[in-house]
Amino acid sequence: MNDILKELTAILEARKSESADKSYVSSLYAKGLDKILEKVGEEAVETIIAAKNGDKEHLVYETADLWFHSMVMLAHQGLSADDVLNELARRFGVSGHDEKASRTK
């Protein structure tokens, strides 16, 4: 895993035990999954708008927000970026059509 992802994963885990008054991430954890999902959705919409507007700098900024909040969501669920990267690695070299056909319903 990329060093920044490793560092961020460690910080997100540490924030689980910190006061919601001292950390934005801790406050998200304290508010629960629905609030975290709301933030992921908000950032996804902002990312789409930035892409649609063709503003590459803003697109990178919003994508960073989306990835960050997605990592908070994963951490809240006991997962990490490693879990996603492992899934991407599993799919690497497999036709998208074949991979989709192999999924169970």
Sequence and secondary structure as in RCSB ss.txt:
>XXXX:A:sequence
MNDILKELTAILEARKSESADKSYVSSLYAKGLDKILEKVGEEAVETIIAAKNGDKEHLVYETADLWFHSMVMLA
HQGLSADDVLNELARRFGVSGHDEKASRTK
>XXXX:A:secstr
  HHHHHHHHHHHHHTTS TTT HHHHHHHH HHHHHHHHHHHHHHHHHHHHHT HHHHHHHHHHHHHHHHHHHH
HTT  HHHHHHHHHHHTTS HHHHHHH   
